[in-house]
Amino acid sequence: GKEAAPGQLQAQELIETYNFHDHDANTEIYGLIGNPLEQSPSHQMHNAFFKKKRINAVYVKMPLLEEELPLFFKLAKQLRIRGLSVTMPFKEKLFDYIDCVEEKAIGAVNTLILDEKITGANTDGQGALDAIGDVANKRCVIIGDGGASKAIAFEAKRRGAHITIISRRAQNLENIPEYDILINTTPVACPIDLSELLPRRVVMDINVLHTTTPFMLRAKALGCRLIYGLEMFERQAHGQFLRWGQTLSL
């Protein structure tokens, strides 16, 4: 048959990924907002979970521009949207649309619960630190200063780590401090000088799709323990399911 037009779904994807045959007038809507969203595997993981748990819900990607946010949130409850994942570039830009936040000090959200009010939460830090394990008294250097970096730093500090955050725009990327754990949160290849990598440390890259980057290959060659983005992604998604539990009938 003919290919679907851009933005439209193939019939096979509707059935196999979105569980189309299981939907009815009572199906609740969850989704991902941000831009761009093409590379995100969120819809696959969340819809598989709904199918496994026999939950009458669907999870869809909702690419938005920043100027579309006011209208989107005005319509969200009318559209039966009960929960949202939030990705770049909106993690730090939604506070005007949220009624309350679990941890406002983080300064970013990646999860919204839409009930009588809109509640913001952040599971990025929990997901990353659960993947890493014990960080108490460890020196943790985080590359990048966006929403995910803030959440990871907040949770790592809460668990007893000593934190240094380095912006990818910083001038000192060729002279990073001593560390036990190095985390790249930038959306592109890690910008530090790879000769700065230390042997036998813990190295994490939160990018989900890119696992064979020069950064991770160099860390592997140095005998480091590698933690890939998918390990964090799965754990932060579980945190979202728990937050949505009040509306999901888990």
C-alpha positions in Angstrom: 0.0 0.0 0.0 0.9 3.7 -0.1 3.1 5.2 2.6 1.3 7.3 5.2 1.6 11.1 4.9 4.1 12.8 7.2 2.7 12.8 10.7 0.2 10.0 10.0 0.6 6.5 11.4 0.7 3.3 9.4 -2.2 0.9 10.1 0.2 -1.8 11.4 1.7 0.7 13.9 -1.8 1.7 15.1 -2.5 -1.9 15.9 0.9 -3.2 17.2 2.2 -0.1 19.0 -0.9 1.9 19.9 -3.2 -1.1 20.6 -5.9 0.6 18.4 -8.4 -2.3 18.7 -8.5 -1.9 22.4 -9.6 1.7 22.4 -13.1 3.0 23.0 -14.9 6.2 24.2 -13.5 5.7 27.7 -9.8 5.5 26.6 -7.7 8.0 28.5 -4.9 9.9 26.9 -1.3 10.2 28.0 1.5 11.6 25.9 4.9 13.3 25.4 5.2 17.0 24.7 8.4 18.6 23.4 10.1 19.2 20.0 11.6 17.4 18.2 10.1 14.0 19.2 10.8 11.7 16.2 13.6 9.8 18.0 11.9 9.2 21.3 10.9 5.6 22.1 8.5 6.7 24.8 5.3 5.7 23.0 6.6 2.1 22.6 7.4 1.7 26.2 4.3 3.3 27.6 1.8 1.6 25.3 3.4 -1.8 25.9 2.9 -1.2 29.6 -0.8 -0.2 29.1 -1.3 -3.4 27.1 0.4 -5.6 29.6 -1.6 -4.2 32.5 -4.8 -4.1 30.5 -5.2 -0.4 31.1 -7.6 1.4 28.8 -5.2 4.2 27.8 -3.1 5.3 25.0 0.2 7.3 24.9 1.0 9.5 21.9 3.6 12.0 20.9 2.5 15.6 20.8 5.1 17.8 19.1 4.5 21.5 20.1 6.0 24.9 19.6 6.4 27.1 22.7 3.8 29.6 21.4 1.3 26.7 21.2 1.5 25.9 24.9 -1.2 28.3 26.2 -3.8 26.8 23.9 -2.6 23.3 24.5 -3.1 23.5 28.2 -6.4 25.2 27.8 -7.6 22.2 25.8 -5.8 19.4 27.6 -8.5 18.6 30.1 -11.2 18.8 27.5 -9.2 16.3 25.4 -9.2 13.7 28.4 -5.4 14.0 28.7 -4.6 12.6 32.1 -0.8 12.7 32.2 2.2 14.0 30.2 5.9 13.3 29.8 7.9 16.5 29.2 11.1 16.6 27.2 13.2 19.3 25.6 12.8 22.2 25.3 10.0 22.5 27.8 11.3 21.0 31.1 12.1 24.4 32.5 9.3 26.4 30.8 6.0 25.0 32.2 5.7 26.5 35.6 3.2 29.1 34.5 0.8 26.2 33.5 1.3 24.1 36.7 -0.8 24.4 39.9 1.8 22.7 42.1 5.2 21.0 41.9 6.6 18.1 43.9 10.1 19.5 44.2 10.1 23.1 43.0 13.8 23.4 43.9 14.8 21.2 41.0 13.7 23.9 38.6 12.5 21.5 35.9 9.7 19.0 35.4 9.5 15.9 33.1 6.1 14.6 34.3 2.7 16.2 34.6 -0.4 14.7 36.3 -3.6 16.2 35.1 -6.5 15.8 37.5 -8.5 18.5 39.2 -5.3 20.4 39.0 -2.0 20.1 37.1 0.9 18.7 39.2 4.5 18.7 38.0 7.1 16.2 39.0 10.5 15.1 37.9 11.6 11.5 37.6 14.9 12.1 35.7 17.0 12.3 38.9 15.4 9.2 40.4 15.9 7.3 37.1 19.5 8.2 36.7 20.5 7.6 40.3 18.7 4.3 40.5 20.7 3.2 37.5 24.0 4.3 39.0 23.5 3.0 42.5 25.3 4.2 45.6 26.7 7.7 45.2 27.3 8.7 48.9 30.5 10.7 49.2 31.3 10.2 45.6 32.5 13.1 43.4 30.0 13.5 40.6 30.7 15.7 37.5 27.7 16.5 35.3 28.2 17.9 31.8 25.4 20.1 30.8 23.1 22.5 32.8 19.6 21.8 31.3 16.5 20.4 32.9 17.8 16.8 33.1 21.1 18.0 34.6 19.3 19.9 37.3 17.2 16.9 38.3 20.1 14.5 38.4 22.2 17.0 40.4 19.3 17.5 42.9 18.8 13.8 43.4 22.6 13.0 43.6 23.1 15.7 46.2 20.1 14.3 48.2 21.8 10.9 48.2 25.1 12.3 49.4 27.2 12.9 46.4 29.5 15.9 45.9 28.3 17.7 42.7 30.0 19.8 40.0 28.0 21.0 37.0 29.8 22.1 33.9 27.9 23.9 31.2 28.7 22.6 27.7 29.3 26.3 26.8 32.0 26.6 29.5 35.6 27.5 28.8 37.1 24.8 31.0 36.0 21.7 29.2 39.6 20.7 28.8 40.3 20.8 32.5 37.4 19.0 34.3 37.9 18.2 38.1 38.6 14.8 39.6 35.6 12.6 39.6 34.3 9.2 40.5 31.2 9.5 38.4 30.9 11.4 35.1 27.5 12.1 33.5 26.9 13.6 30.1 23.4 15.2 29.9 24.0 17.2 26.7 21.8 16.2 23.7 24.8 15.9 21.4 28.2 14.1 21.7 29.8 14.9 25.0 31.8 18.1 24.5 34.7 17.5 26.8 38.2 16.6 25.6 38.2 12.8 25.7 41.8 12.8 26.9 40.3 14.1 30.2 38.5 10.8 30.8 39.9 8.8 33.8 40.2 5.0 33.9 37.9 2.7 35.9 35.3 5.3 36.8 31.6 5.3 36.4 30.5 7.0 33.1 26.9 7.7 32.1 25.4 9.2 28.9 21.7 9.9 29.2 21.1 9.9 25.5 18.8 7.0 24.8 19.5 6.2 21.1 23.3 6.9 20.7 25.3 4.2 22.5 28.5 4.0 20.4 29.6 7.6 20.8 33.3 8.5 20.9 32.7 9.4 24.6 31.3 6.0 25.6 33.8 4.1 23.4 36.7 5.9 25.0 35.3 5.2 28.5 34.9 1.5 27.6 38.5 1.4 26.5 39.6 2.8 29.8 37.8 0.1 31.7 35.0 2.3 33.0 31.6 1.0 34.1 29.2 2.3 31.4 25.6 3.3 32.1 23.6 3.9 29.0 20.6 6.3 28.6 18.1 3.5 28.2 18.8 2.3 31.8 17.9 5.7 33.1 14.9 6.0 30.7 13.3 2.8 31.8 13.6 3.8 35.5 12.3 7.3 35.0 9.4 6.0 33.0 8.6 3.6 35.9 8.5 6.7 38.1 6.1 8.3 35.8 3.8 5.3 35.9 3.8 5.6 39.7 2.9 9.3 39.6 0.1 8.6 37.2 -1.1 5.7 39.3 -3.8 7.9 40.9 -5.4 8.2 37.5 -4.4 4.9 36.0 -6.0 2.5 38.4 -2.8 0.5 38.8 
